Amino acid sequence: MPVSHLADRPIWTRRTTRQQFAAYAGWLALVALTIFAFQVMTRDTIWFFVQDAPRQAGDLLDRAWPPRWSYLDRLWAPLWDTLNIATLGTLLGILIAVPVAFLAARNTTPSLAFARPIALLIIVASRSINSLIWALLLVAIIGPGLLAGIIAIGLRSIGFIGKLLYEAIEEIDESQVEAVKATGARGSQVIDYAIVPQILPTFAGISVFRWDINIRESAVLGLVGAGGIGVQLNSSLARLAWSEVTVIFIVILATVVVSEWVSAKVRGAII
Amino acid sequence: MSASAPGASAPAARGRRWKRPPIFIQRGWLRLVVYGGFVLYLALAISTVEVNWSRVAEGMERGWRFVQGFLTPDFTSRSTDIVKGFVESLTMTLTSTVAGVILSIPIGVGAARNIAPLPVYAVCRAIVAVSRSFQEIIIAILFVAMFGFGPFAGFLTLTFATIGFMAKLLAEDIEDIDEGQAEAMRATGASWWQVLNWGIQPQVLPRLVGLSMYRLDINFRESAVIGIVGAGGIGATLNVAMDRYEYDTAAAVLLLIILIVMAAEYSSSWLRKRIQ
């Protein structure tokens, strides 16, 4: 037990002197690194603009309020597009993520040395790149529109669904697999009768959760031209029409809240 | 197994094959309605997706060039832009995570129902809800409009987003603690601060450190995105590269992002294992 001595009486302390100094040194290094990083980051910052920010914010609020509610009429079609991007994108993601997950799971992969690393690489690549960046690439390749948004959402969803699903597959109860195998079932029947029933609730939960995230993400995909309500947001921002931007923000917020509520309800019902 | 399904509870007639009960919705007509509605929605949704197939076909050639760019990424010809972008992104990530975590601790403590009084709890929960419900990119748009272009706006965006994330998880952690230890501290006559420091902090600190590492990871990923709306970082470099149709440079940036994210993920999971 580490102790320090005060007037020759041992007193309990949490760490030894050496540990204490190591902790101090670690914190000092973190603080120094942060300050250094901050200085490097703000090298080119124009502080006049920063000082001016409260006034700018006031000005912004002034122009953003009251919201131009008449603009709402032109938002229903983009909103419908946004929902479709999220839903169809999630379905696309599921379609690709399911086989990838089975290839990535240690207990179902056909080859540990070959198929599994490739599947894991697909999952990591998909997860590291945000859907907005996927959309940026796809808009450049296949042109602006809903299709780019759907594919972008789908590509980003592969990693998320794939990762959580393959972890679920690895955690199944193996005795059920053994039992089905003992009846002489084929490989596909083992998956159908022993593995799928065990992971189905998790799978449904993951999918609905991802759908909920995708609604949020598809709302801003239009900023790079991939369809949905973000296109409207982009044009309102370009015209500095802040009263329209307010309406769009309110619509996005309402959609997000509703989708979160739906997703929580559905997940509650499944699990 | 089939006993749980209504309709199968009656003893099955001899010679009939066993049928697996439906998995999701037990009531037959409801299942039909839900599935039918879903198919109808799908048909409707797909029919409204207008695709310009000639444009897509035209794009395939560009897509192929992009794939080639991935095979031969160009790190050198725009190396100053790439280095500048990554320096901005990495510094932004670190400073915003540190600032966000520091600010989220008092808010997280205030948002834990078991140690905070109701008015404080309500205010802190409101802050968390506001910070969480808006996406980083939307916050970035507002901050860029207020503070001007550049990484400072990005720093503020990520800090703001970090506060909501960390404070919510910290508050839930504090609400889940083993009350016995806090109770023991109170029994020694400890003040509120002492209970917090000796009864609660040791229980939540390991997870707080783990979550901070995780948030560092997220902030880096987000820093690659908010550059698209002008908040500095590697996203700006990527956006410019795409605008110039320099797919090999864009591929180099993407490969570096993937590499850094992977490195961050491995090192943070290693560190989390060591701490917990």
HADDOCK unambig.tbl for C-alpha pairs under 7 A between the chains (distance, minus, plus):
assign (segid A and resid 34 and name CA) (segid B and resid 94 and name CA) 6.54 0.50 0.50
assign (segid A and resid 34 and name CA) (segid B and resid 95 and name CA) 5.54 0.50 0.50
assign (segid A and resid 37 and name CA) (segid B and resid 91 and name CA) 4.80 0.50 0.50
assign (segid A and resid 37 and name CA) (segid B and resid 95 and name CA) 6.61 0.50 0.50
assign (segid A and resid 38 and name CA) (segid B and resid 91 and name CA) 6.51 0.50 0.50
assign (segid A and resid 38 and name CA) (segid B and resid 95 and name CA) 6.09 0.50 0.50
assign (segid A and resid 41 and name CA) (segid B and resid 88 and name CA) 5.74 0.50 0.50
assign (segid A and resid 41 and name CA) (segid B and resid 91 and name CA) 5.85 0.50 0.50
assign (segid A and resid 41 and name CA) (segid B and resid 92 and name CA) 6.63 0.50 0.50
assign (segid A and resid 41 and name CA) (segid B and resid 151 and name CA) 6.56 0.50 0.50
assign (segid A and resid 42 and name CA) (segid B and resid 152 and name CA) 6.46 0.50 0.50
assign (segid A and resid 45 and name CA) (segid B and resid 150 and name CA) 6.86 0.50 0.50
assign (segid A and resid 45 and name CA) (segid B and resid 152 and name CA) 6.77 0.50 0.50
assign (segid A and resid 49 and name CA) (segid B and resid 147 and name CA) 5.63 0.50 0.50
assign (segid A and resid 49 and name CA) (segid B and resid 148 and name CA) 6.10 0.50 0.50
assign (segid A and resid 50 and name CA) (segid B and resid 147 and name CA) 5.02 0.50 0.50
assign (segid A and resid 53 and name CA) (segid B and resid 146 and name CA) 5.03 0.50 0.50
assign (segid A and resid 53 and name CA) (segid B and resid 147 and name CA) 5.36 0.50 0.50
assign (segid A and resid 56 and name CA) (segid B and resid 146 and name CA) 5.39 0.50 0.50
assign (segid A and resid 57 and name CA) (segid B and resid 146 and name CA) 5.67 0.50 0.50
assign (segid A and resid 84 and name CA) (segid B and resid 45 and name CA) 5.83 0.50 0.50
assign (segid A and resid 125 and name CA) (segid B and resid 258 and name CA) 6.32 0.50 0.50
assign (segid A and resid 128 and name CA) (segid B and resid 221 and name CA) 6.86 0.50 0.50
assign (segid A and resid 128 and name CA) (segid B and resid 258 and name CA) 5.55 0.50 0.50
assign (segid A and resid 128 and name CA) (segid B and resid 261 and name CA) 6.16 0.50 0.50
assign (segid A and resid 132 and name CA) (segid B and resid 225 and name CA) 6.85 0.50 0.50
assign (segid A and resid 133 and name CA) (segid B and resid 225 and name CA) 6.76 0.50 0.50
assign (segid A and resid 141 and name CA) (segid B and resid 59 and name CA) 4.86 0.50 0.50
assign (segid A and resid 141 and name CA) (segid B and resid 60 and name CA) 6.87 0.50 0.50
assign (segid A and resid 141 and name CA) (segid B and resid 62 and name CA) 5.65 0.50 0.50
assign (segid A and resid 141 and name CA) (segid B and resid 63 and name CA) 5.35 0.50 0.50
assign (segid A and resid 142 and name CA) (segid B and resid 55 and name CA) 6.42 0.50 0.50
assign (segid A and resid 142 and name CA) (segid B and resid 56 and name CA) 4.65 0.50 0.50
assign (segid A and resid 142 and name CA) (segid B and resid 59 and name CA) 4.73 0.50 0.50
assign (segid A and resid 143 and name CA) (segid B and resid 55 and name CA) 6.54 0.50 0.50
assign (segid A and resid 143 and name CA) (segid B and resid 56 and name CA) 6.82 0.50 0.50
assign (segid A and resid 146 and name CA) (segid B and resid 49 and name CA) 6.30 0.50 0.50
assign (segid A and resid 147 and name CA) (segid B and resid 51 and name CA) 6.59 0.50 0.50
